[in-house]
Amino acid sequence: MRIVSNNYQTVLAFIFAIEEINRNPHLLPNISLGYESHNFLYSHWRMLESSLILLTGEDEIPNYTCRTETKSVSVLTGISWATSQIEPLLELYKFPQVTYSSFDPMVSDNGHIPYLYQVAQRDTSLALGMVSLMLHFSWTWVGLVIPEGHKGLQFLSDVRVEMDKSRICVAFVKTISTPLVSFASVVQQKFILTTETSSVNVVIIYYDTDGLDDVTYNIGQYVVTWQVWVTNSQWHADMAGRNFILGSFHGTLIFSIHHEEISGFKNFLQAASPSKYPEDTYLTKYWFQNFHCSFSDSDCALKDCTPNASLAWLPVNRFDPAMSDESYNIYNGVYAVAHALHEMLLQQDQMQPVGNKESMVFSSWQLHPFLKNLQFDNPAGDQVTLDDTRKLHAEYDILNFWNIPEGLRLKVKVGTFSPHAPFDQQMSFSDDMIEWATGITETPHSVCSESCSPGFRKSPQEGKAACCFDCTPCPDNEVANDTDMEQCVKCPDHQYANIQQNHCLLKVVTFLAYEEPLGKALAGTALSLTLLTAAVLGLFVKHRGTPIVKANNLALSYTLLISLTCCFLCSLLFIGRGPQAPGAALADRKRSEKDWTEQRHRDPPLQHRAGALGSEEPDAVPGRGADNRVRPGPRGFRRPWSWTRLGLSVSKKEVPPPKAPAANQGMRWGPLVAVNSKVQLPGDPDPYLGWAMVQEGSEELQHQALAG
């Protein structure tokens, strides 16, 4: 492994697991595990050299083992690129290699790496979890920052697929080169924050290797406090040990693989010190840097350190005591090798004669069958298996990074994500516990274009993502009754669009009724002229033999008089309501019923306190009366509060008041009138329909009582 301040916790977890196994009387009894560590630097030659030392015990004699008393049975590697570099050499010796880095699907898919085992759980649901978080907050405009390499590209492919399914758009993709992937990254500064990224409020950063430490530092230098960062558990609060100002990463949301807490690990960290592990030179150097120690001139031992110093005293940016995913994986990796070795020795012991010491002699390649079929529960109760086909998809804890006040660097659990749960129950989230980035007081908003309100349709912007669009008003007589509609819908022929163009309304039929004064006048005039013309025609017929009639061209006179009669009668066709379009009568009736119902609900007390009495003949239901008239407004315009006759056939006989006395004091019998609160019924010489109980002093009862 490559030892730096942030992954040194994995070294301590490695030592803690070995010491815990050596104390366990049920696992490898009478056998003590040892270990040695090799620091893989960013150098191909150094990695090869460390591998040769591991295999041979010497750095000058390859392909020859100088070890006599000790023998390594397996190697645990952490960084994925280091694993790929030393794997071909270890494969020559069939040496078991257990990796504790994040799960790599390419390793499990490639059958040509038979001696490499992954401890980590499958985290292929990470992309689905992050997209579910985007949907939870309605974020549709998101940026991506990924490392160069196959794992970063695999995550990019997975997250793009999930985002396309959920109609979330990628605002930008920044690929960060790592030292071993691209030499240019050593000399090229990583500019992440540009004009393109400044308009995006939510950015996903996928961490894989330590090469992204510079990404963290680059963002911290620019003091970005308005964006929300969503990342995975490989991210650290201050990976390079630098102190960020103003909390650029305050409010970051972290997806961390869920695992149970390992008991005793925090106590182990508190007790770890150079005096306890004098052979650990890195711990000595770490103590010297953080606890103000000095070296003795005689034996280079530490002196004058802070009394009772402990790793637990250090700030989180220097050393985080919470067990990370890699520390948890290396802990399980040690136990996996121990369980496989235990099963192999137990099998040899059963096959060999009692007392035969040669039963302890074995080669490392003999461990493979046991590692492939291994499945056990670790001390925390979690199931561990090295068979990639039996691994379950990991569940995630969603952590919120708090760095206010400066230096707090606290990770608070605010939610969970489980890919095994039903789709609508996969994510559990506590919105009220989230601390957003500095300066953000409410849930951030990250969209390319605001939603189109009803009455508008989305018009794509040329050359941009689908989430970027303009809102275009619907054309004439077309409506959009929902937000973000792709197309407007045309209203039927008997309807028209309202002003907001979000609803189709029935077309109002305006006509001249016979009951109107103008209708009566015109009808009377037409009939009078028709009768006059008919009378003249009768005179012509009666006196057709007289010289005067004959002199006026009898045939022409008949033709003119009959034509005039027809013309006068034709004018009656323009008075009264003409034939309706198919379905219009039903729609108008339903609309009348709806208006009638809404009018009743506007005055509920009135409709319950009076009951209609009288000689009414209800030959129809509301809106279906024999006299279903509509009162026009000023000459041809229908009033928005127009009423109907409610479908009652009214007797024109005088209705006498009831003889029964009023039931309550202060009440009297009053005339019940079919009167709207604003409009008197037209053409009704006797509007009284009955009698009803009313308050003293009331002269009329509104038509709502009649409806009740």
Secondary structure, 3 states (H helix, E strand, C coil): CCCCCCCHHHHHHHHHHHHHHHHCCCCCCCCCCCCCCCCCCCCHHHHHHHHHHHHHCCCCCCCCCCCCCCCCCCEEECCHHHHHHHHHHHHHCCCCEEECCCCCHHHHHCCCCCCEEECCCECCCHHHHHHHHHHHCCCCEEEEEEECCHHHHHHHHHHHHHHHHCCCEEEEEEEECCCCCCCHHHHCCCCCCCHHHHCCCEEEECCCCHHHHHHHHHHHHCCCCCCEEEEECCCCCCCCCCCCCCCCCCCCEEEEECCCCCCCHHHHHHHCCCCCCCCCHHHHHHHHHHCCCEECCCCCCEECCCCCCCHHHCCCCCCCCCCCHHHHHHHHHHHHHHHHHHHHHHHHHHHCCCCCHHHHCCCHHHHHHHHHCCEEECCCCCEEECCHHHCCECCEEEEEEECCCCCCCEEEEEEEECCCCCHHHCEEECHHHCCCCCCCCCCCCCCCCCCCCCCEEEEECCCCCCCCEEEEECCCCEECCCCCECCCEECCCCEEECCCCCCEEECCCCCCCCCCHHHHHHHHHHHHHHHHHHHHHHHHHHCCCCHHHHHCCHHHHHHHHHHHHHHHHHHHHHCCCCCCCCCHHHHHHHHHHHHHHHHHHCCHHHHHHCCCECCEECCCCCCCCCCCCCCECCCCCECCCCCCCCCCEECCCCCCCCCCCCCCCCEEEEEEECCCCCCCCCCCCCCEEEEEEEECCCCCCCHHHHHC
